[in-house]
Amino acid sequence: MFFFIGCTFFKKNKINIEGNSFSGQKIYLIDLDDKYKRTKNFNREWSKLYSNRFKPYHRLQNKVYTIIGTYEIYKKSYLIIEDQKGNRFKKIMKLNQGIEFPSYVLFDSLRLQAEEIIGDTIWLNNTYDEDHFYTFSDFDFPRFEPVRVQKLLYYQNSDNNFPLWLEVKSFFGDVAYVRYNGEEGSVGSIDHYYSTIPFPKDWGKEIVQKILNKKIELGLTERQLKISIGNPTEINITESRHGIGKQLVYKKRNGKKIYYQFEYGKLTYIND
């Protein structure tokens, strides 16, 4: 019995937790959609630092944690977090792939960032994507509908995108929920809404109609292209005799790419 206790104590002292670029940041483990819960066993992801017994996810969610760091043992790498009572928990990670946080992890810094737009008007984008927009109202929220942000909702229903939603209200009083964008216009991401009016009056009705019909032609601006067909999968900075330009690359479903070349802020060439 004495040897067993001594061995356990020795093992505790042997753990060497190393800090990483996320150390010290506050996070939350967010509530999960019932359908999403059935996609994997979330109850077998986190355990106490010195235990191999997994902690049920519902016992961990909606609490504040601090990221402590990582440690490696027996060719396994673990992320270590700590709750407000000093209890530490670990989650196994894949080696040599950096730190990939589960989609249900919400950083407090992102929550604070989102709070800043409460009360603002935003313009909805794809209101037919149930993974990123839903409503219990009979009101048909069309694309580009202006709505007012009411409050935040913490919730995850997929492996991708932030577990943070905005409760919004139309100017007719109907309520809906749209997933938080994070940084609008990010490469490879989807803008679930726009923080500024999508169609300024100086664009003219002809340009607006072409954008609505996703008709791409030379002379469009970068923003007009993005509103029409979404954000690119990658961006390249190019050089030519005309100077420095920008190339927006979009990947088709079949894997092929389309290249949109911009010079002085205008679309000058399309290569598909």
LINLINKA-V325466 format. One record per backbone hydrogen bond with DSSP energy under -0.5 kcal/mol. CO is the residue of the C=O (numbers start at 1). NH is the residue of the N-H. E is the energy in kcal/mol with one decimal. If there is no record, write none. Layout:
BEGIN
co->(CO;CO)
nh->(NH;NH)
e->(E;E)
END
This chain:
BEGIN
co->(1;2;3;4;5;6;7;8;9;10;11;12;15;16;18;20;22;25;26;27;28;28;29;31;33;34;35;36;37;40;41;42;46;47;48;52;53;56;57;57;60;63;64;65;66;66;67;69;70;71;73;76;77;78;79;80;80;81;82;83;87;88;89;90;91;93;94;98;99;102;104;104;105;106;107;107;108;109;110;111;112;113;114;115;117;120;122;122;123;124;125;126;128;129;129;132;134;139;140;142;145;146;147;148;149;151;153;153;156;162;163;164;165;165;166;166;167;167;168;169;170;174;176;177;178;182;183;186;190;192;194;198;200;201;204;205;206;207;208;209;210;211;214;217;220;221;222;223;224;225;226;232;234;236;236;238;240;243;245;246;246;247;247;248;249;249;250;252;256;258;258;259;259;260;261;261;262;263;265;266;267;269;270;271)
nh->(5;6;7;8;9;10;11;12;13;14;15;15;17;18;70;23;25;67;108;65;30;106;62;156;37;38;38;39;40;42;44;45;55;90;51;54;48;59;60;61;63;29;84;27;68;82;24;80;18;78;76;73;93;71;91;68;69;89;66;86;83;49;81;47;79;77;97;100;101;105;30;106;107;28;110;111;112;113;114;115;116;116;117;118;120;149;124;147;194;144;127;129;130;132;133;179;177;141;142;145;124;171;122;169;119;167;155;165;33;164;155;180;153;167;168;178;150;151;176;148;173;170;168;134;166;184;186;189;192;125;123;200;203;204;208;209;210;211;212;213;215;214;216;220;267;225;226;227;228;229;230;188;249;238;247;245;243;240;238;248;262;236;249;260;233;234;258;255;252;250;260;261;271;248;268;269;246;266;222;263;219;261;272;259)
e->(-2.0;-2.3;-2.4;-2.1;-2.4;-2.1;-2.2;-1.9;-1.7;-1.0;-0.8;-0.7;-0.7;-0.5;-2.7;-1.5;-2.2;-2.4;-2.7;-2.6;-0.6;-2.7;-3.1;-1.7;-2.2;-0.8;-0.6;-1.8;-0.8;-1.3;-1.5;-0.7;-3.3;-3.2;-1.8;-0.5;-0.7;-1.4;-1.8;-1.7;-0.6;-0.5;-0.6;-2.5;-0.5;-2.1;-3.3;-3.1;-3.5;-2.6;-1.4;-2.5;-3.4;-1.6;-1.6;-2.5;-1.4;-2.7;-2.6;-1.6;-2.7;-2.2;-2.4;-1.8;-2.8;-0.8;-0.9;-0.7;-0.7;-1.8;-2.6;-0.5;-0.5;-2.1;-0.6;-1.8;-2.5;-1.7;-2.4;-1.9;-0.7;-0.7;-1.7;-1.4;-2.3;-2.7;-0.5;-2.8;-2.8;-2.4;-1.1;-0.7;-0.9;-1.7;-1.5;-2.5;-2.6;-1.1;-0.9;-1.6;-2.4;-0.5;-2.6;-2.2;-2.2;-2.9;-0.6;-3.3;-2.6;-0.8;-1.5;-3.0;-2.5;-0.5;-0.6;-2.1;-3.7;-1.0;-2.4;-2.7;-1.7;-3.0;-2.8;-2.0;-3.2;-0.7;-1.1;-1.7;-0.8;-1.9;-2.7;-0.5;-1.8;-1.1;-1.9;-2.4;-1.8;-2.3;-2.5;-1.7;-3.1;-1.4;-0.8;-1.3;-2.4;-2.1;-2.3;-2.4;-1.6;-2.7;-2.4;-3.2;-2.7;-0.5;-3.3;-2.8;-1.7;-2.0;-1.9;-0.5;-3.4;-2.9;-0.5;-2.7;-2.4;-1.4;-2.7;-1.6;-3.7;-2.5;-0.5;-0.6;-2.8;-2.7;-3.1;-1.3;-2.1;-1.7;-0.6;-2.5;-2.2;-3.0;-0.5;-2.8)
END
